[in-house]
Amino acid sequence: MGRAPGGPADRAPSLGLLSPEELWALSRTRLSLRRAQSLRPGGHLSRRAGTSLEFADHRPYQPGDDLRLIDWVVYARHRRLVTKVFSREVEAPLYILLDCSASMGLGGKLLFAKKLAAALVFLAFRSGDRFGLYPFSAELQSFGRPRRGRSSLVRVFQVLVELSPAGRTDLARALGTWSERTLEPGLCLVLSDFLAPGLRQGLLALRYGRHAVAAVQILSPEDLSPPILGEVRLLDAEEGRGKPAVVGPAARRAYQENLRRWNKELAQTCEELGVAMFFFVSDGSPVAAALTLARRWRP
């Protein structure tokens, strides 16, 4: 049962990121993301190898797996090495990797992403889970262990308020660096427009880290349907370089076709890597987006 606005669990200041009404809507929802891999006891179902636990599934054998957990019956029948996976209740640390490069500053994308991140960490806070925020552009801008509690929530909100868009995007480098430093698998959401190369390498690095990963693409209305402007000088928001161009109906159609192909490639990459994909437009509600993620993502 939800609590009335102003209850003890809802008094953490949002620093203007979320309204009291939005906090109330979020306080009625429990973030329940299943089957994160973790070693800590907690309130979420996870797949962790063990002999005294309930059998859940098989997965392909990986070097270093306990040989006692190989299903030799499957091997005898199909000549495939698979490892038995068992389920138990564990905590699901929530990691939010937030793209704050210059391109995210266009069309309100970063503001939407910041509010979405605030809503997600508030949901994790309400569930008693640990959470961490990791802004990045070309480089990972900050790093730390996920933590729980009101003081951690306030610190995350403070970081979000102070974030501003700058620099170019390097998904491969930033996500790869974060994955190398993060030893505990958990629930990893990447908030970005994904309009940059390196997305496959970056997402693959997260999967190698055994994280449950969701790619959350945020585009602006202008990204989807740029206005017809005539003769203009186009400026690369991240590189600062410009060139003259004529933005007419034909150019807009060509751009939209390229965007469609790019997003199709992103979706195919996510499917191949076992990464969930969500799409939101920056003129929508970040809180509604957070509730969509909480209800639909089942890693």
C-alpha positions in Angstrom: 0.0 0.0 0.0 1.3 3.4 -0.9 2.0 6.2 1.6 0.6 9.7 1.6 2.9 12.4 0.2 5.1 13.7 2.9 5.5 10.3 4.7 8.9 9.3 6.1 10.0 7.5 3.0 9.3 10.5 0.7 11.0 13.4 2.6 14.4 13.1 0.8 14.7 16.4 -1.1 14.6 16.0 -4.9 16.3 19.4 -5.4 13.8 20.4 -8.0 14.3 17.3 -10.2 11.0 15.7 -9.2 7.7 17.3 -8.1 5.9 16.2 -4.9 3.2 14.7 -7.2 5.8 12.7 -9.1 7.5 11.5 -5.9 4.0 10.3 -4.7 3.4 8.4 -8.0 6.8 6.8 -7.7 6.4 5.9 -4.0 3.5 3.7 -5.0 5.6 1.5 -7.2 8.3 -1.0 -6.1 11.2 -1.5 -8.6 11.2 -5.2 -9.1 13.9 -6.2 -11.5 14.5 -9.9 -11.4 17.4 -12.3 -11.7 20.3 -10.0 -11.2 23.6 -11.8 -10.4 24.9 -10.8 -6.9 26.5 -12.3 -3.9 24.6 -10.4 -1.3 21.3 -11.5 0.3 18.3 -9.3 -0.5 14.9 -9.1 -1.9 15.3 -9.8 -5.6 15.4 -13.2 -7.3 18.8 -14.0 -8.9 20.6 -16.8 -10.6 23.6 -18.0 -8.7 25.3 -21.3 -8.9 24.9 -23.5 -5.8 24.0 -27.0 -4.7 21.4 -26.3 -2.0 19.2 -24.0 -4.2 16.3 -24.5 -6.5 17.2 -25.4 -10.1 16.2 -22.6 -12.5 17.8 -23.0 -15.9 20.9 -23.9 -17.9 23.4 -21.5 -19.5 26.4 -22.2 -21.7 29.5 -23.4 -19.9 32.1 -20.7 -19.3 35.8 -21.3 -18.3 36.1 -21.2 -14.6 32.6 -22.6 -13.9 32.5 -25.3 -11.2 32.8 -28.6 -12.9 30.3 -30.1 -10.5 27.6 -27.9 -11.9 28.0 -29.1 -15.5 24.9 -31.0 -16.6 26.5 -34.2 -18.0 23.1 -35.6 -19.1 22.7 -32.7 -21.5 26.3 -33.3 -22.7 25.6 -36.9 -23.4 22.5 -36.2 -25.4 23.6 -33.1 -27.3 27.4 -32.8 -26.9 27.0 -29.4 -25.4 28.6 -28.2 -22.2 26.0 -26.4 -20.1 26.1 -25.3 -16.5 23.2 -25.7 -14.1 21.8 -22.4 -12.7 20.0 -22.2 -9.4 17.8 -19.4 -8.0 17.9 -17.6 -4.7 16.8 -14.3 -3.3 19.6 -11.7 -3.6 19.9 -7.9 -3.7 20.0 -6.3 -7.1 22.4 -3.3 -7.2 21.2 -0.7 -9.7 23.8 1.0 -11.9 22.8 4.0 -14.0 25.3 5.1 -16.7 24.2 8.5 -18.0 25.5 10.0 -21.2 26.0 13.7 -20.7 27.9 14.5 -23.9 27.2 17.7 -25.9 24.7 16.0 -28.2 22.5 15.1 -25.1 22.1 18.8 -24.5 20.0 19.2 -27.6 16.2 19.0 -27.6 16.0 18.5 -23.8 17.4 15.0 -23.9 19.8 15.5 -21.0 17.1 17.1 -18.8 14.8 14.1 -19.5 17.6 11.7 -18.8 18.5 13.4 -15.5 14.8 13.3 -14.3 14.5 9.7 -15.4 17.7 8.8 -13.5 16.3 10.6 -10.4 13.1 8.6 -10.7 14.9 5.3 -11.0 17.2 5.9 -8.0 14.2 7.0 -6.0 12.5 3.7 -6.8 15.6 1.8 -5.8 15.8 3.8 -2.6 12.2 2.9 -1.8 13.0 -0.8 -2.3 16.1 -0.6 0.0 18.4 -1.5 -2.9 21.9 -0.1 -3.5 22.3 2.3 -6.5 25.0 4.3 -8.2 25.1 7.0 -10.9 27.9 7.1 -13.4 28.0 10.1 -15.8 30.1 9.7 -18.9 31.0 11.3 -22.3 34.3 10.4 -23.9 35.5 9.3 -20.5 33.8 8.0 -17.3 33.4 11.1 -15.2 33.0 9.6 -11.8 33.1 6.2 -10.1 32.1 4.7 -6.8 30.5 1.7 -5.2 26.7 1.5 -5.2 25.1 2.5 -1.9 21.7 2.6 -0.3 19.9 5.1 1.9 18.7 8.7 2.1 22.1 10.3 2.1 23.2 8.4 -1.0 19.9 9.5 -2.7 20.6 13.1 -1.9 24.1 12.9 -3.2 22.9 11.4 -6.5 20.3 14.2 -6.8 23.0 16.8 -6.2 25.2 15.3 -9.0 22.3 15.2 -11.4 21.4 18.9 -10.7 25.0 19.9 -11.4 25.5 17.9 -14.6 25.7 19.8 -17.9 26.3 18.6 -21.4 29.8 18.7 -22.8 32.3 16.8 -24.9 31.9 14.0 -27.4 30.5 10.5 -26.9 32.7 7.4 -26.7 30.5 4.6 -25.7 33.2 1.9 -26.2 35.7 3.7 -24.0 33.4 4.9 -21.2 31.3 1.8 -20.8 34.4 -0.4 -21.1 36.2 1.5 -18.4 33.2 1.3 -16.1 32.9 -2.5 -16.7 36.5 -3.1 -15.9 36.2 -1.3 -12.6 32.9 -2.9 -11.5 33.4 -6.4 -10.1 29.8 -7.0 -8.8 27.3 -7.9 -11.4 24.0 -6.0 -11.2 21.2 -4.2 -13.1 22.8 -1.7 -15.5 20.8 0.9 -17.4 22.5 3.0 -20.1 20.7 6.3 -20.7 21.9 7.8 -24.0 20.7 9.0 -27.5 23.1 6.3 -28.8 23.9 8.5 -31.8 27.6 7.7 -31.7 29.8 4.8 -32.8 31.1 2.2 -30.4 27.8 1.1 -29.1 28.4 -2.6 -29.8 31.8 -2.6 -28.0 30.4 -0.7 -25.1 27.3 -2.9 -24.6 29.4 -6.0 -25.1 31.8 -4.9 -22.3 28.8 -4.6 -20.0 27.6 -8.1 -20.9 31.1 -9.5 -20.3 30.8 -8.1 -16.8 27.7 -10.4 -16.4 25.4 -7.4 -15.9 21.8 -7.4 -16.8 21.7 -4.5 -19.3 19.1 -2.2 -20.7 19.8 0.3 -23.4 17.5 3.3 -22.9 17.5 5.5 -26.0 16.3 9.1 -25.6 15.7 11.2 -28.7 14.2 14.6 -29.1 11.3 15.5 -31.4 13.9 17.4 -33.5 16.0 14.2 -33.8 13.0 12.4 -35.2 11.7 15.1 -37.5 14.1 18.0 -38.1 12.5 21.2 -39.3 12.9 22.4 -42.9 15.2 25.4 -42.6 16.5 26.1 -46.2 20.2 27.2 -46.4 21.9 26.7 -43.0 25.3 26.0 -41.5 25.2 22.7 -39.7 27.3 22.5 -36.5 28.5 19.2 -35.0 27.5 19.6 -31.3 30.3 17.4 -30.1 33.2 18.3 -32.5 32.3 22.0 -33.0 32.8 21.7 -36.7 30.3 23.2 -39.2 29.5 23.1 -42.9 27.0 24.8 -45.1 24.0 22.7 -46.2 20.5 23.0 -47.6 17.9 21.4 -45.3 14.9 20.8 -47.5 12.3 18.0 -47.8 14.8 15.7 -49.6 17.5 16.2 -47.0 15.1 15.6 -44.2 13.8 12.3 -45.8 17.4 11.2 -46.3 18.2 12.0 -42.6 15.2 10.1 -41.3 16.1 7.1 -43.4 19.6 7.1 -42.0 18.2 7.4 -38.5 15.8 4.5 -39.1 18.7 2.3 -40.3 20.9 3.4 -37.3 18.2 2.5 -34.8 17.5 -0.8 -36.6 21.2 -1.6 -36.1 21.0 -0.6 -32.5 17.9 -2.9 -31.9 19.6 -5.8 -33.7 22.8 -5.3 -31.7 20.8 -5.3 -28.4 18.9 -8.5 -29.5 22.2 -10.3 -30.4 23.8 -9.3 -27.1 20.8 -10.1 -24.9 20.4 -6.4 -24.0 16.9 -5.0 -23.4 16.0 -1.9 -25.4 13.7 0.9 -24.5 12.9 4.1 -26.4 11.6 7.5 -25.1 11.1 10.9 -26.6 12.3 13.9 -24.5 9.0 15.8 -24.6 7.4 12.9 -22.7 7.2 12.2 -18.9 10.4 10.9 -17.3 8.4 9.5 -14.4 6.1 7.6 -16.8 9.3 6.3 -18.5 10.6 5.1 -15.1 7.4 3.3 -14.3 7.5 1.7 -17.7 11.0 0.4 -17.0 10.0 -0.9 -13.6 7.0 -2.7 -15.0 8.4 -4.1 -18.2 12.0 -4.9 -17.7 12.5 -8.4 -16.6 16.2 -9.3 -16.8 
